[in-house]
Amino acid sequence: MSLVGAGALLLAACSSSSSSSSSVSSAKASSTAVSSGTAVSASTLASIKSTLAKAEQVPTWTAPGPAVSASVLKGKGILVMPINSEIGACNTQAHDFQALGTKLGANVTLFPTSGQPSQWETGIEDAVSAHDAAIVMLCGIIPGAVAPQLQAAESAGIAVVDGNYNETNNYQYLDGETAVEVTQGMQDDVDYAIVHLGNKPVQALMITSNSVIQGPAASAAVSSQISSLCPSRCSVVDTLDVPIQDWATQLESDVDSALVAHPNINAIFIAFDGMTQFVLPAVEQAHRPGLAIYTWGGSRSVEKLMTEPNSLVASDSGPNEDWDAFDAMDQVIRLLGHHPAAPVSKEIDPNRFWIPSNVSQFFGPGDTYGNEGYGGNTFENDFFKLWGVPQLASS
């Protein structure tokens, strides 16, 4: 029994009958109070589990705007550029966009990068020189880092679409945006950490990258969710901010140092699952029982890690890269057809919450990857119908 509960019962024993109803109410309230050594109350834990069960379901598609014609893409030049081609999800999304554009008759150039702002500048300059009709930036390139180049693209009449970019209000020089739910994904990760730790208080290491546009929002989501659920028992013990170009060289040593400095850390939240491969060796070397990684992104390589026995990756909420590509293409079609861009709140690639118990659904027969975990061809055909394009066979 908690101290709150004991106090309520003692008060009831010493009170007159006139106060008995109040005492009973206090005793009932204490039954849902947080027990000593646990993170949240039984009722809050039940609510968390219900939220997670919904997050594990296949997401549904909603039209981002009125029907438009994909015929405007015929023969048009489009440059697609990820923030860093070394990140699996971003690279896959860029290739998916290129394949989709080719199918629809556009000439799509994929401009690879390793996360250097100078490369982003060059990509945009190349598109301007080539008189492309559109530029698509993926995975959170910060517009301020390439503002002069984006301004030149605007002056040249090039439509600029930024994919996965809903965690900020800084849309200068962007004509259209698409959205991913980083904040929601990180909040789900916090919820699941409480469940995965058996309702023990979370002592977290937060790993982010403020050189990616959604980085600050991801950190804020973890902090706010922890503060909301168990402010006096859970905490973010330390936060690491590693620039995207330094992930491969800096993350492992930084995480190792943080784990040594804070032996109470029992959960690692990673804002972008492309960081996982560099964080994992430090977690493995820690040999700390119960310590696990909770991340966001939906990368194929990270979901594959969860299929391994005793995986240290406990969850990876994330969108589907192909769906991301279709969202970005939808905005390009609208802009090149001289229609308003869809509101970023409508052009959303929804998360699905992946954990070891359901991650097998992410993959197709023989561990192939398609869109099985996100409803098969359903969302693709919904977009094709919206664009007046022949639909695919059912999957």
C-alpha positions as a Markdown table, in Angstrom:
| # | Residue | x | y | z |
|---|---|---|---|---|
| 1 | Met | 0.0 | 0.0 | 0.0 |
| 2 | Ser | 1.3 | 3.5 | -0.7 |
| 3 | Leu | 1.8 | 6.1 | 2.0 |
| 4 | Val | -1.1 | 8.1 | 0.5 |
| 5 | Gly | -3.3 | 5.1 | 0.9 |
| 6 | Ala | -2.2 | 4.4 | 4.5 |
| 7 | Gly | -2.8 | 8.0 | 5.4 |
| 8 | Ala | -6.3 | 7.9 | 4.0 |
| 9 | Leu | -7.3 | 4.8 | 6.0 |
| 10 | Leu | -5.8 | 6.1 | 9.2 |
| 11 | Leu | -7.8 | 9.3 | 8.8 |
| 12 | Ala | -11.0 | 7.3 | 8.2 |
| 13 | Ala | -10.5 | 5.3 | 11.4 |
| 14 | Cys | -10.2 | 8.5 | 13.5 |
| 15 | Ser | -13.0 | 10.5 | 11.9 |
| 16 | Ser | -16.6 | 10.8 | 12.8 |
| 17 | Ser | -19.3 | 9.2 | 10.6 |
| 18 | Ser | -20.0 | 12.6 | 9.0 |
| 19 | Ser | -16.6 | 12.4 | 7.2 |
| 20 | Ser | -16.8 | 8.8 | 6.3 |
| 21 | Ser | -17.9 | 9.4 | 2.7 |
| 22 | Ser | -14.9 | 11.6 | 2.1 |
| 23 | Ser | -12.6 | 9.1 | 3.6 |
| 24 | Val | -13.9 | 6.3 | 1.3 |
| 25 | Ser | -13.4 | 8.6 | -1.7 |
| 26 | Ser | -9.8 | 9.2 | -0.6 |
| 27 | Ala | -9.2 | 5.5 | -0.2 |
| 28 | Lys | -10.7 | 4.7 | -3.7 |
| 29 | Ala | -8.4 | 7.4 | -5.2 |
| 30 | Ser | -5.4 | 5.9 | -3.5 |
| 31 | Ser | -6.1 | 2.6 | -5.2 |
| 32 | Thr | -5.1 | 4.1 | -8.6 |
| 33 | Ala | -2.1 | 6.1 | -7.1 |
| 34 | Val | 1.4 | 5.1 | -8.2 |
| 35 | Ser | 2.9 | 2.4 | -6.0 |
| 36 | Ser | 6.3 | 2.8 | -4.5 |
| 37 | Gly | 9.0 | 2.0 | -7.2 |
| 38 | Thr | 6.6 | 2.1 | -10.2 |
| 39 | Ala | 6.5 | 4.8 | -12.9 |
| 40 | Val | 2.7 | 5.3 | -13.4 |
| 41 | Ser | -0.6 | 4.2 | -11.8 |
| 42 | Ala | -2.4 | 1.1 | -12.9 |
| 43 | Ser | -5.1 | 3.2 | -14.7 |
| 44 | Thr | -2.4 | 5.2 | -16.6 |
| 45 | Leu | -0.6 | 2.0 | -17.5 |
| 46 | Ala | -3.9 | 0.6 | -18.9 |
| 47 | Ser | -4.4 | 3.8 | -20.9 |
| 48 | Ile | -0.8 | 3.6 | -22.3 |
| 49 | Lys | -1.3 | 0.1 | -23.4 |
| 50 | Ser | -4.6 | 1.0 | -25.2 |
| 51 | Thr | -2.8 | 3.9 | -27.0 |
| 52 | Leu | 0.0 | 1.6 | -28.1 |
| 53 | Ala | -2.5 | -1.1 | -29.4 |
| 54 | Lys | -4.0 | 1.5 | -31.7 |
| 55 | Ala | -0.6 | 2.7 | -32.8 |
| 56 | Glu | 0.3 | -0.9 | -33.9 |
| 57 | Gln | -2.6 | -1.0 | -36.4 |
| 58 | Val | -2.3 | -0.5 | -40.2 |
| 59 | Pro | -2.7 | 3.2 | -40.9 |
| 60 | Thr | -5.4 | 4.4 | -43.3 |
| 61 | Trp | -5.1 | 6.8 | -46.2 |
| 62 | Thr | -6.9 | 10.1 | -46.5 |
| 63 | Ala | -7.0 | 12.3 | -49.6 |
| 64 | Pro | -4.7 | 15.3 | -49.1 |
| 65 | Gly | -6.7 | 17.5 | -51.5 |
| 66 | Pro | -8.9 | 17.5 | -54.6 |
| 67 | Ala | -8.1 | 15.3 | -57.6 |
| 68 | Val | -5.2 | 16.4 | -59.8 |
| 69 | Ser | -3.7 | 15.1 | -63.0 |
| 70 | Ala | -0.3 | 13.5 | -63.1 |
| 71 | Ser | 0.0 | 14.3 | -66.8 |
| 72 | Val | 1.7 | 17.6 | -65.8 |
| 73 | Leu | 4.8 | 15.5 | -65.0 |
| 74 | Lys | 5.4 | 14.3 | -68.6 |
| 75 | Gly | 9.0 | 15.3 | -69.7 |
| 76 | Lys | 9.6 | 17.5 | -66.6 |
| 77 | Gly | 12.9 | 17.6 | -64.9 |
| 78 | Ile | 12.9 | 17.0 | -61.1 |
| 79 | Leu | 15.8 | 16.8 | -58.7 |
| 80 | Val | 15.4 | 14.7 | -55.5 |
| 81 | Met | 17.9 | 15.1 | -52.7 |
| 82 | Pro | 18.0 | 13.4 | -49.3 |
| 83 | Ile | 19.6 | 15.0 | -46.3 |
| 84 | Asn | 22.0 | 12.1 | -46.2 |
| 85 | Ser | 22.1 | 9.2 | -48.6 |
| 86 | Glu | 23.8 | 7.1 | -46.0 |
| 87 | Ile | 20.6 | 7.0 | -43.9 |
| 88 | Gly | 18.7 | 3.9 | -45.1 |
| 89 | Ala | 15.2 | 5.3 | -44.9 |
| 90 | Cys | 16.1 | 8.6 | -46.6 |
| 91 | Asn | 18.0 | 6.8 | -49.4 |
| 92 | Thr | 15.2 | 4.4 | -50.0 |
| 93 | Gln | 12.6 | 7.2 | -50.1 |
| 94 | Ala | 14.7 | 9.0 | -52.7 |
| 95 | His | 14.9 | 5.9 | -54.9 |
| 96 | Asp | 11.2 | 5.3 | -54.4 |
| 97 | Phe | 10.5 | 8.9 | -55.5 |
| 98 | Gln | 12.8 | 8.5 | -58.5 |
| 99 | Ala | 11.0 | 5.2 | -59.6 |
| 100 | Leu | 7.6 | 6.8 | -59.1 |
| 101 | Gly | 8.6 | 9.8 | -61.2 |
| 102 | Thr | 9.9 | 7.6 | -64.0 |
| 103 | Lys | 6.6 | 5.6 | -64.0 |
| 104 | Leu | 4.7 | 8.9 | -64.3 |
| 105 | Gly | 6.9 | 10.2 | -67.2 |
| 106 | Ala | 9.2 | 12.7 | -65.4 |
| 107 | Asn | 12.9 | 12.8 | -65.7 |
| 108 | Val | 14.1 | 12.5 | -62.1 |
| 109 | Thr | 17.7 | 13.1 | -61.0 |
| 110 | Leu | 18.7 | 11.6 | -57.7 |
| 111 | Phe | 21.4 | 13.8 | -56.1 |
| 112 | Pro | 23.2 | 11.8 | -53.3 |
| 113 | Thr | 24.7 | 13.5 | -50.2 |
| 114 | Ser | 26.6 | 12.6 | -47.1 |
| 115 | Gly | 24.9 | 15.2 | -44.9 |
| 116 | Gln | 27.1 | 18.2 | -45.8 |
| 117 | Pro | 25.3 | 21.6 | -46.3 |
| 118 | Ser | 27.7 | 22.3 | -49.2 |
| 119 | Gln | 26.4 | 19.3 | -51.0 |
| 120 | Trp | 22.8 | 20.5 | -50.5 |
| 121 | Glu | 23.8 | 23.8 | -52.0 |
| 122 | Thr | 25.4 | 22.2 | -55.0 |
| 123 | Gly | 22.3 | 20.0 | -55.6 |
| 124 | Ile | 20.0 | 23.0 | -55.7 |
| 125 | Glu | 22.4 | 24.9 | -57.9 |
| 126 | Asp | 22.5 | 22.0 | -60.3 |
| 127 | Ala | 18.7 | 22.0 | -60.5 |
| 128 | Val | 18.7 | 25.7 | -61.3 |
| 129 | Ser | 21.3 | 25.2 | -64.0 |
| 130 | Ala | 19.4 | 22.3 | -65.5 |
| 131 | His | 16.2 | 24.4 | -65.6 |
| 132 | Asp | 14.4 | 21.7 | -63.7 |
| 133 | Ala | 10.7 | 22.1 | -62.9 |
| 134 | Ala | 10.9 | 21.0 | -59.3 |
| 135 | Ile | 13.3 | 20.2 | -56.4 |
| 136 | Val | 12.3 | 17.7 | -53.7 |
| 137 | Met | 14.4 | 17.8 | -50.5 |
| 138 | Leu | 13.9 | 14.8 | -48.1 |
| 139 | Cys | 14.3 | 14.0 | -44.5 |
| 140 | Gly | 14.7 | 17.4 | -42.9 |
| 141 | Ile | 17.2 | 19.6 | -44.7 |
| 142 | Ile | 17.1 | 22.9 | -42.9 |
| 143 | Pro | 16.0 | 25.6 | -45.3 |
| 144 | Gly | 18.1 | 28.3 | -43.6 |
| 145 | Ala | 21.2 | 26.3 | -44.4 |
| 146 | Val | 20.6 | 26.7 | -48.1 |
| 147 | Ala | 18.5 | 30.0 | -48.2 |
| 148 | Pro | 20.4 | 31.7 | -51.0 |
| 149 | Gln | 20.2 | 28.7 | -53.2 |
| 150 | Leu | 16.4 | 28.3 | -52.5 |
| 151 | Gln | 15.9 | 31.9 | -53.2 |
| 152 | Ala | 17.6 | 31.4 | -56.6 |
| 153 | Ala | 15.4 | 28.4 | -57.3 |
| 154 | Glu | 12.3 | 30.5 | -56.5 |
| 155 | Ser | 13.5 | 33.3 | -58.8 |
| 156 | Ala | 13.9 | 30.6 | -61.6 |
| 157 | Gly | 10.4 | 29.5 | -61.1 |
| 158 | Ile | 11.3 | 26.1 | -59.7 |
| 159 | Ala | 8.8 | 24.5 | -57.3 |
| 160 | Val | 10.4 | 23.4 | -54.1 |
| 161 | Val | 8.9 | 20.6 | -52.0 |
| 162 | Asp | 10.3 | 19.5 | -48.7 |
| 163 | Gly | 9.4 | 16.0 | -47.5 |
| 164 | Asn | 9.0 | 15.0 | -43.8 |
| 165 | Tyr | 9.0 | 18.5 | -42.5 |
| 166 | Asn | 6.1 | 19.2 | -40.2 |
| 167 | Glu | 7.9 | 19.8 | -36.9 |
| 168 | Thr | 8.6 | 23.5 | -37.5 |
| 169 | Asn | 7.0 | 26.7 | -38.8 |
| 170 | Asn | 10.0 | 27.8 | -40.8 |
| 171 | Tyr | 8.8 | 27.2 | -44.4 |
| 172 | Gln | 10.7 | 30.1 | -46.1 |
| 173 | Tyr | 11.3 | 29.4 | -49.8 |
| 174 | Leu | 9.3 | 26.2 | -49.7 |
| 175 | Asp | 6.3 | 25.8 | -52.0 |
| 176 | Gly | 4.9 | 22.6 | -50.5 |
| 177 | Glu | 5.7 | 20.3 | -47.6 |
| 178 | Thr | 4.8 | 16.8 | -46.5 |
| 179 | Ala | 4.5 | 15.6 | -42.9 |
| 180 | Val | 5.7 | 12.8 | -40.8 |
| 181 | Glu | 4.8 | 12.3 | -37.1 |
| 182 | Val | 8.1 | 12.5 | -35.3 |
| 183 | Thr | 6.5 | 13.9 | -32.1 |
| 184 | Gln | 3.8 | 11.2 | -31.9 |
| 185 | Gly | 6.4 | 8.5 | -32.6 |
| 186 | Met | 8.7 | 9.6 | -29.8 |
| 187 | Gln | 5.7 | 9.9 | -27.4 |
| 188 | Asp | 4.8 | 6.3 | -28.3 |
| 189 | Asp | 8.3 | 5.3 | -27.6 |
| 190 | Val | 8.2 | 6.8 | -24.1 |
| 191 | Asp | 4.9 | 5.0 | -23.5 |
| 192 | Tyr | 6.4 | 1.7 | -24.6 |
| 193 | Ala | 9.5 | 2.1 | -22.5 |
| 194 | Ile | 7.4 | 2.2 | -19.4 |
| 195 | Val | 5.6 | -1.0 | -20.5 |
| 196 | His | 8.9 | -2.7 | -21.6 |
| 197 | Leu | 10.6 | -1.9 | -18.3 |
| 198 | Gly | 7.7 | -3.4 | -16.3 |
| 199 | Asn | 6.5 | 0.0 | -15.1 |
| 200 | Lys | 9.8 | 0.9 | -13.6 |
| 201 | Pro | 10.7 | 4.6 | -13.7 |
| 202 | Val | 12.4 | 5.6 | -16.9 |
| 203 | Gln | 15.9 | 7.1 | -16.7 |
| 204 | Ala | 16.6 | 8.1 | -20.2 |
| 205 | Leu | 19.4 | 9.0 | -22.5 |
| 206 | Met | 18.1 | 11.1 | -25.4 |
| 207 | Ile | 20.0 | 11.1 | -28.6 |
| 208 | Thr | 19.1 | 13.6 | -31.3 |
| 209 | Ser | 20.6 | 15.7 | -34.1 |
| 210 | Asn | 19.6 | 19.4 | -34.2 |
| 211 | Ser | 21.1 | 19.6 | -37.7 |
| 212 | Val | 18.0 | 17.8 | -38.8 |
| 213 | Ile | 14.9 | 20.0 | -38.8 |
| 214 | Gln | 12.9 | 17.6 | -36.6 |
| 215 | Gly | 15.6 | 17.1 | -34.0 |
| 216 | Pro | 14.6 | 19.7 | -31.4 |
| 217 | Ala | 10.9 | 18.6 | -31.6 |
| 218 | Ala | 11.9 | 14.9 | -31.1 |
| 219 | Ser | 13.8 | 15.9 | -27.9 |
| 220 | Ala | 11.0 | 18.0 | -26.7 |
| 221 | Ala | 8.5 | 15.2 | -27.3 |
| 222 | Val | 10.4 | 12.8 | -25.1 |
| 223 | Ser | 10.9 | 15.3 | -22.3 |
| 224 | Ser | 7.3 | 16.5 | -22.3 |
| 225 | Gln | 5.9 | 12.9 | -22.4 |
| 226 | Ile | 8.1 | 11.9 | -19.5 |
| 227 | Ser | 7.1 | 15.0 | -17.5 |
| 228 | Ser | 3.4 | 14.4 | -18.3 |
| 229 | Leu | 3.4 | 10.7 | -17.3 |
| 230 | Cys | 5.8 | 10.5 | -14.3 |
| 231 | Pro | 7.5 | 13.8 | -13.5 |
| 232 | Ser | 8.7 | 12.9 | -10.0 |
| 233 | Arg | 9.9 | 9.4 | -10.9 |
| 234 | Cys | 11.2 | 9.5 | -14.5 |
| 235 | Ser | 13.7 | 11.8 | -16.1 |
| 236 | Val | 15.9 | 12.5 | -19.1 |
| 237 | Val | 19.3 | 12.0 | -17.5 |
| 238 | Asp | 21.4 | 13.2 | -20.4 |
| 239 | Thr | 20.9 | 14.4 | -24.0 |
| 240 | Leu | 23.4 | 14.0 | -26.9 |
| 241 | Asp | 23.1 | 16.3 | -29.9 |
| 242 | Val | 25.3 | 14.9 | -32.8 |
| 243 | Pro | 25.4 | 16.6 | -36.2 |
| 244 | Ile | 24.3 | 14.4 | -39.0 |
| 245 | Gln | 27.7 | 14.4 | -40.7 |
| 246 | Asp | 29.3 | 13.1 | -37.5 |
| 247 | Trp | 27.0 | 10.1 | -36.7 |
| 248 | Ala | 29.4 | 7.5 | -38.0 |
| 249 | Thr | 32.5 | 8.9 | -36.2 |
| 250 | Gln | 31.1 | 10.3 | -32.9 |
| 251 | Leu | 27.9 | 8.5 | -31.8 |
| 252 | Glu | 29.5 | 5.3 | -30.4 |
| 253 | Ser | 32.0 | 7.0 | -28.2 |
| 254 | Asp | 29.6 | 9.7 | -27.0 |
| 255 | Val | 27.0 | 7.0 | -26.0 |
| 256 | Asp | 29.7 | 4.9 | -24.3 |
| 257 | Ser | 30.8 | 7.9 | -22.2 |
| 258 | Ala | 27.2 | 8.8 | -21.3 |
| 259 | Leu | 26.5 | 5.2 | -20.1 |
| 260 | Val | 29.6 | 5.2 | -18.0 |
| 261 | Ala | 28.8 | 8.6 | -16.5 |
| 262 | His | 25.2 | 7.6 | -15.7 |
| 263 | Pro | 24.9 | 4.0 | -14.6 |
| 264 | Asn | 21.2 | 4.5 | -13.9 |
| 265 | Ile | 20.3 | 5.0 | -17.6 |
| 266 | Asn | 17.8 | 2.2 | -18.5 |
| 267 | Ala | 16.3 | 3.6 | -21.8 |
| 268 | Ile | 17.9 | 5.1 | -24.9 |
| 269 | Phe | 15.6 | 7.2 | -27.1 |
| 270 | Ile | 16.9 | 7.9 | -30.6 |
| 271 | Ala | 15.3 | 10.6 | -32.6 |
| 272 | Phe | 16.2 | 9.2 | -36.0 |
| 273 | Asp | 16.7 | 5.4 | -36.4 |
| 274 | Gly | 19.5 | 6.0 | -38.9 |
| 275 | Met | 21.6 | 6.6 | -35.8 |
| 276 | Thr | 20.9 | 3.2 | -34.4 |
| 277 | Gln | 23.7 | 1.3 | -36.2 |
| 278 | Phe | 26.3 | 3.7 | -34.6 |
| 279 | Val | 24.7 | 3.6 | -31.1 |
| 280 | Leu | 24.1 | -0.2 | -30.9 |
| 281 | Pro | 27.8 | -1.2 | -30.3 |
| 282 | Ala | 28.0 | 1.0 | -27.2 |
| 283 | Val | 24.7 | -0.5 | -25.9 |
| 284 | Glu | 26.0 | -4.0 | -26.5 |
| 285 | Gln | 29.3 | -3.3 | -24.7 |
| 286 | Ala | 27.4 | -1.9 | -21.7 |
| 287 | His | 26.0 | -5.3 | -20.8 |
| 288 | Arg | 23.3 | -3.5 | -18.8 |
| 289 | Pro | 20.2 | -5.7 | -18.1 |
| 290 | Gly | 17.0 | -4.1 | -19.3 |
| 291 | Leu | 18.7 | -1.4 | -21.3 |
| 292 | Ala | 17.1 | -1.0 | -24.7 |
| 293 | Ile | 16.8 | 1.4 | -27.7 |
| 294 | Tyr | 13.5 | 3.1 | -28.6 |
| 295 | Thr | 13.6 | 5.0 | -31.8 |
| 296 | Trp | 11.6 | 6.5 | -34.8 |
| 297 | Gly | 12.0 | 6.2 | -38.5 |
| 298 | Gly | 10.7 | 2.9 | -39.9 |
| 299 | Ser | 14.0 | 1.9 | -41.6 |
| 300 | Arg | 14.2 | -1.6 | -43.0 |
| 301 | Ser | 17.6 | -2.3 | -41.4 |
| 302 | Val | 16.4 | -1.3 | -38.0 |
| 303 | Glu | 13.2 | -3.3 | -38.2 |
| 304 | Lys | 15.3 | -6.3 | -39.2 |
| 305 | Leu | 17.3 | -5.9 | -36.0 |
| 306 | Met | 14.1 | -6.4 | -34.0 |
| 307 | Thr | 13.6 | -9.8 | -35.6 |
| 308 | Glu | 16.8 | -11.1 | -33.9 |
| 309 | Pro | 16.5 | -13.0 | -30.6 |
| 310 | Asn | 16.9 | -10.7 | -27.5 |
| 311 | Ser | 17.1 | -7.7 | -29.7 |
| 312 | Leu | 18.3 | -4.5 | -28.0 |
| 313 | Val | 16.0 | -2.5 | -30.3 |
| 314 | Ala | 12.7 | -2.5 | -28.4 |
| 315 | Ser | 10.6 | -0.3 | -30.7 |
| 316 | Asp | 10.8 | 1.7 | -33.9 |
| 317 | Ser | 7.7 | 3.8 | -34.7 |
| 318 | Gly | 7.8 | 5.1 | -38.3 |
| 319 | Pro | 6.2 | 5.9 | -41.6 |
| 320 | Asn | 6.6 | 4.0 | -44.9 |
| 321 | Glu | 9.3 | 5.3 | -47.3 |
| 322 | Asp | 7.1 | 4.6 | -50.4 |
| 323 | Trp | 4.2 | 6.5 | -48.8 |
| 324 | Asp | 6.6 | 9.4 | -48.1 |
| 325 | Ala | 7.6 | 9.4 | -51.8 |
| 326 | Phe | 3.9 | 9.5 | -52.9 |
| 327 | Asp | 3.2 | 12.4 | -50.6 |
| 328 | Ala | 6.1 | 14.4 | -52.1 |
| 329 | Met | 5.0 | 13.5 | -55.6 |
| 330 | Asp | 1.4 | 14.6 | -54.8 |
| 331 | Gln | 2.7 | 18.1 | -53.9 |
| 332 | Val | 4.8 | 18.3 | -57.0 |
| 333 | Ile | 1.8 | 17.4 | -59.2 |
| 334 | Arg | -0.3 | 20.1 | -57.5 |
| 335 | Leu | 2.4 | 22.8 | -57.9 |
| 336 | Leu | 3.3 | 22.0 | -61.5 |
| 337 | Gly | -0.4 | 21.9 | -62.4 |
| 338 | His | -0.7 | 25.4 | -60.9 |
| 339 | His | -2.9 | 24.2 | -58.0 |
| 340 | Pro | -2.3 | 25.2 | -54.4 |
| 341 | Ala | -0.1 | 22.9 | -52.4 |
| 342 | Ala | -2.0 | 20.6 | -50.0 |
| 343 | Pro | -1.8 | 21.8 | -46.4 |
| 344 | Val | 1.0 | 20.1 | -44.6 |
| 345 | Ser | -1.5 | 18.9 | -42.0 |
| 346 | Lys | -3.2 | 16.8 | -44.8 |
| 347 | Glu | -0.1 | 15.5 | -46.6 |
| 348 | Ile | 0.9 | 13.2 | -43.8 |
| 349 | Asp | 2.6 | 9.8 | -43.9 |
| 350 | Pro | 1.3 | 8.1 | -40.8 |
| 351 | Asn | 3.4 | 6.1 | -38.4 |
| 352 | Arg | 2.9 | 2.4 | -37.6 |
| 353 | Phe | 4.4 | 1.3 | -34.2 |
| 354 | Trp | 6.8 | -1.6 | -34.6 |
| 355 | Ile | 7.9 | -3.9 | -31.8 |
| 356 | Pro | 9.4 | -7.4 | -31.9 |
| 357 | Ser | 6.0 | -9.0 | -31.5 |
| 358 | Asn | 4.5 | -7.5 | -34.7 |
| 359 | Val | 7.6 | -6.6 | -36.8 |
| 360 | Ser | 7.3 | -9.8 | -38.9 |
| 361 | Gln | 4.4 | -8.0 | -40.6 |
| 362 | Phe | 6.8 | -5.4 | -41.9 |
| 363 | Phe | 8.3 | -7.9 | -44.2 |
| 364 | Gly | 6.9 | -9.9 | -47.1 |
| 365 | Pro | 7.5 | -13.6 | -48.1 |
| 366 | Gly | 11.2 | -14.6 | -47.7 |
| 367 | Asp | 12.0 | -11.4 | -45.8 |
| 368 | Thr | 11.3 | -9.3 | -48.9 |
| 369 | Tyr | 10.2 | -5.7 | -48.4 |
| 370 | Gly | 7.3 | -4.0 | -50.0 |
| 371 | Asn | 4.4 | -2.2 | -48.5 |
| 372 | Glu | 2.9 | -5.2 | -46.6 |
| 373 | Gly | 3.1 | -3.6 | -43.2 |
| 374 | Tyr | 1.2 | -0.5 | -44.4 |
| 375 | Gly | -1.7 | -2.1 | -46.2 |
| 376 | Gly | -0.1 | -3.3 | -49.4 |
| 377 | Asn | -0.9 | -1.4 | -52.5 |
| 378 | Thr | -4.0 | 0.3 | -51.0 |
| 379 | Phe | -2.4 | 3.7 | -50.4 |
| 380 | Glu | -0.6 | 3.7 | -53.8 |
| 381 | Asn | -3.9 | 2.9 | -55.7 |
| 382 | Asp | -5.7 | 5.7 | -53.7 |
| 383 | Phe | -3.0 | 8.2 | -54.9 |
| 384 | Phe | -3.2 | 6.8 | -58.5 |
| 385 | Lys | -6.9 | 7.2 | -58.5 |
| 386 | Leu | -6.6 | 10.8 | -57.2 |
| 387 | Trp | -4.1 | 11.5 | -60.1 |
| 388 | Gly | -6.0 | 9.8 | -62.9 |
| 389 | Val | -3.4 | 7.0 | -63.2 |
| 390 | Pro | -4.1 | 3.3 | -63.8 |
| 391 | Gln | -4.1 | 1.3 | -60.6 |
| 392 | Leu | -1.9 | -1.6 | -59.6 |
| 393 | Ala | -3.1 | -5.1 | -59.0 |
| 394 | Ser | -4.1 | -5.9 | -55.4 |
| 395 | Ser | -1.4 | -7.2 | -53.1 |
